[in-house]
């Protein structure tokens, strides 16, 4: 398989997942601001911009941030290379480049989605964004279902899954880091803390799966453990890394396999430390997935292992593009 086609498939999957995840973060933040006092709502938007790595491109001071400006920036601002509309356009262009590798149903669905976001009434979206954000999520999730149902599950399919799962794990870490800071600023057991805990779960589509597993045990360390180390929840970081490892085994990239395997082992529960100590409310979870542009390095700095050590697995995305594609 040509590396050019493999790269297009990888970024097609990753761009669609990114569009969905940013839309979900926006929707959850918008819903959160409707439920809290106005003085708290005005501070909910800047952490979203900052955590996603867009503080410099956004070009405004935190004190002057408004809901309308953040929504516009994350949805379609040309200054934002990861805007939702840009991601869908890039996914369509990558699909065009790999047209022989994908099904007609996939191409038609992406094409319809592109024109849907291109022709949307932006004034109406700024006023009431929920419906449009819901349509973005449905677009991405339907695309994943169509892909699974209509495409041969060979190497091209695995490159799509690789891009999807790397981006999915990345967004889970972003949501966890963003809400961790907000939760630390609340009183334990307060209504404000519970609002942030619920928002964290909803940001990762984890509300129902977590409640089914842990019932009413709404502690931050349990949520962090679920989002990082679950083997069953499809948006958990460990689940995604292991799915990436499976894809790389199918594709045959030894360099990426070693890096992903090492990261999975380091993130997996070891039994050496009690979960409430590893993910305690006042312990900073130093998990970072570096960079949003280009081939982002995978950086999992598991700060709860020791107080000072911080390890990194470098160039996972680069390895998947180079070690896997160039065969």
BELKARA-V278689 format. One record per pair of residues at least 24 apart in sequence whose C-alpha atoms are under 7 Angstrom apart, sorted by the first residue. I is the first residue (numbers start at 1). J is the second residue. D is the distance in whole Angstrom. If there is no record, write none. Layout:
# BELKARA-V278689
((I	J	D) (I	J	D))
This chain:
# BELKARA-V278689
((2	325	7) (3	325	4) (3	326	5) (5	97	7) (5	98	5) (6	156	7) (6	159	6) (6	325	6) (7	321	6) (8	94	5) (8	95	7) (8	97	7) (8	98	6) (9	94	7) (9	95	7) (9	98	7) (9	156	7) (9	159	6) (9	160	5) (10	159	5) (10	160	5) (10	162	7) (10	163	5) (11	91	7) (11	94	7) (11	163	6) (12	91	4) (12	94	6) (12	95	6) (12	160	7) (13	160	5) (13	161	7) (13	163	5) (13	164	5) (14	163	4) (14	164	5) (14	167	6) (15	87	5) (15	88	7) (15	90	7) (15	91	6) (16	87	7) (16	88	6) (16	91	6) (16	140	6) (17	140	7) (17	164	6) (17	167	6) (17	168	7) (18	167	6) (19	84	5) (19	87	6) (19	88	7) (20	136	6) (20	137	5) (20	140	6) (21	171	7) (22	84	7) (23	133	5) (23	136	7) (23	137	7) (24	203	6) (25	203	5) (27	130	6) (27	133	6) (28	199	6) (28	202	7) (28	203	6) (32	199	7) (45	70	7) (47	178	6) (48	178	7) (51	174	6) (51	178	6) (52	174	7) (68	126	6) (71	126	7) (85	117	6) (88	114	6) (89	114	6) (101	156	7) (102	151	6) (103	150	6) (103	151	6) (105	146	7) (106	143	7) (106	146	6) (106	147	6) (109	143	7) (113	139	7) (155	250	7) (155	251	6) (158	247	5) (162	244	5) (162	247	6) (165	240	5) (165	244	6) (166	240	7) (168	235	6) (169	235	6) (169	236	7) (169	237	5) (169	240	6) (170	289	6) (172	204	6) (172	235	7) (172	237	7) (173	287	7) (173	288	7) (173	289	7) (175	200	7) (175	203	6) (176	200	7) (184	282	7) (204	235	7) (220	281	6) (221	276	6) (221	279	4) (221	280	5) (221	281	6) (224	279	6) (225	279	7) (229	267	7) (229	268	6) (229	269	7) (238	264	6) (238	267	7) (238	268	7) (251	324	6) (252	324	6) (253	323	5) (253	324	4) (254	323	7) (255	319	6) (255	323	6) (256	316	6) (256	319	5) (256	320	6) (256	323	6) (259	313	6) (259	316	6) (263	313	7) (278	304	5))
